[in-house]
Amino acid sequence: MVLKSLKYFFVGLMIFTFFSCSQEEEGILVNDLREFKIAVKSATPGTVITMANGVWENVELRLKGIGEEGNPIKLQAETPGKVIISGQSNLAFSGEYIEISGLVFKNGYTPTSEVISFKTSKEELANNSRVTNCVIDNFTNPERFDGDTWIALYGKNNRFDHNTMIGKGNRGVTLAVKMQTEESRENNHVIEFNYFGPRQILGSNGGETLRVGTSHYSRMYSNTIIRSNYFDRVNGEHEIISNKACGNEFRDNVFFECQGTLTMRHGHHTLVENNYFLGNRKPNTGGIRIINENQTVKKNYLFGLTGHRFRGALVIMNGVPNSPINRYNQVVDSHMDNNMVINSDYIQLCAGSDEERSAVPVGSTFKNNLILGNTNLEPFTIYDDVSGIEFSGNVMNSDAKLPFQQGFEQVSLDLTKNANSLLVPSQELIDKIEFGEVNLPISKADVGADYYAKDGTERTFNTGTTIPVLPGEDTILEAITNSSSGDILELENGGEYLMTKYAFVNHPISIVVPAGEKAKLLSEKQSFFKIENGGALHFKNVLFDGAESPDQAGNNVISTSKYSMNQNYSLIIEGCEVKDLDKNHSFDFLKSYKHTFADSINIINTTMTNVTGAVMTLDMEVEDLGIYNVENVKIVGSTFNGVLGAIANVYRGGTDESTFGPIMTVSDVEINNSGKGKRNKVGAVLRFHGVQKLKVDNVRVRDSKGIDLFLTNGEPITKISNITFINSTGLTTNDEPYEAVNIVSNLK
């Protein structure tokens, strides 16, 4: 009997052991937050906590545990990509040897300041831990300027790899290495093989994609390695990467059509090596900016970059003498050598030189660089004394202008695509600067979560289905409701379309009329169209008529949402007519609201007549913090008659230098009897305050208020030419310099 009992005992023990091992290998499956918390409490080295597939909504996940090297505590998705964390949710973890994988954050935002945090409290940090194969996709606070950080690294010896981050729309850094305490310094983190997907222009400071440190701790060592990552059209602000600590390395990364630069903003002893910047001639694409001491920039490939001033392909800054920790430290003992600059427009030396930033670079070198191309034959801009920079072994093409005779030689321009599809000079020149093989160190396919698309498709017009819309009452509203992103609503020639309700637009849509008589659009509401988050509008060959609008002040044809928008919009008015926006006063064409932002607004070959308000008022951000409402504006080939307000009122205040816009073009325009309404507080038909790039050409202003130009910081590029004022106020400016040619005023 005893032997039989022992037999059953050992069989039971074997079964128990088998199932225990199986559970450890397959993981403890948890189905909700309660089960997750129970599993976390009992986690020991080797425990695998598996989150069940499905949507986990409004969950704040907290994991504390102590794993072991080679035997970590794991938190994983049942199926990578099938665990969706949504709503107001986040993840924080701390302890030793923890590994997290396979989770997707989307359709929500963090209720705190971080989405994924390598800490659970100020004292409880994660060390020797890893986040891999995870996704954060548009997990964005609805308030544009309510800032948060998507990934915050604390502690030491952590790894963040093979993750995908796409579409951050609110203020805040996408990924930040934090150094507030000694326990997070000299951290030796590795950030590698990640996909940083498209990030829209923020229109403000605070849109960095990656930041290491902050100015307060910038003279301390982080020793973080950022390598083999792919940055795809991350355009949040001027600094794609903001280095603000010592001892960091940026190697083998690719920057594809990114508007901005890798900036050594603070901190010393930084290495920037073998990174590829592919601007492809896109606007404001930039390269590498040196500030501070003992920086090394070598063997980087910079192609098709168009950014100027701080956004140049290669930039060495001036510093502030005895600089406070948050300003610009002098460039000392730094090296910008062995780089290849192809068809890129600007190399800036002593950039930012002014009364404050008067400390020129010293003890530094600019050696063995290839600067070849025909897009700008005068690529160097020198703002101050460069005697503290040693120049030698540099090569430029023979038709380019040398900055100095010494330290440069010239060769014939001969560029061809190599076997890796990159534009290069002869192998002899490549070998001369000891560059090595010219090939991308990483491809898009090599990075990010392996189950998640990295196409980065932009929302655009005219990519969907053409939908015929019959004339009548609210037929446009019905068509918009049933449309998809990129669809084209085709109206009938000469048809009349009345809207009795607001037309809410939350995706890109075109409303067009085939060549011929314009279709007429009317509305009985205060606004014809309201662009909501995600919306964009393109009109072609339509007539906007205010005849049916309510008899009340403050009507408009198009307005943005009255609430903060975390997605940028676009507006195109092409070949249209606007008339009789005169039901009561202040009837605007476009009404924008605070904390909304347009990538572009274009008015092309359009006539507007009898408007009691303004055509576009883009001056909602009045706190002078460098925030503004639009990046690009074009008014081309158009006529404005009897507009009581401003044709364009664009405002960017403050002294911030971290953004590019606004950028404006006004050409081939006639303005008659406009700007003279008593409610036009700006007293001008065109008001440009703080516009960073402005071109006004071939404009005729008759019997109207004039042009008000106020230039601010940032070395704005301003070109005004062929302007005729007839019985009009003329051009009013502050004392900042600008380029003006053929300005004729006060003709009768």
Disulfide bonds with the S-S distance in Angstrom:
none
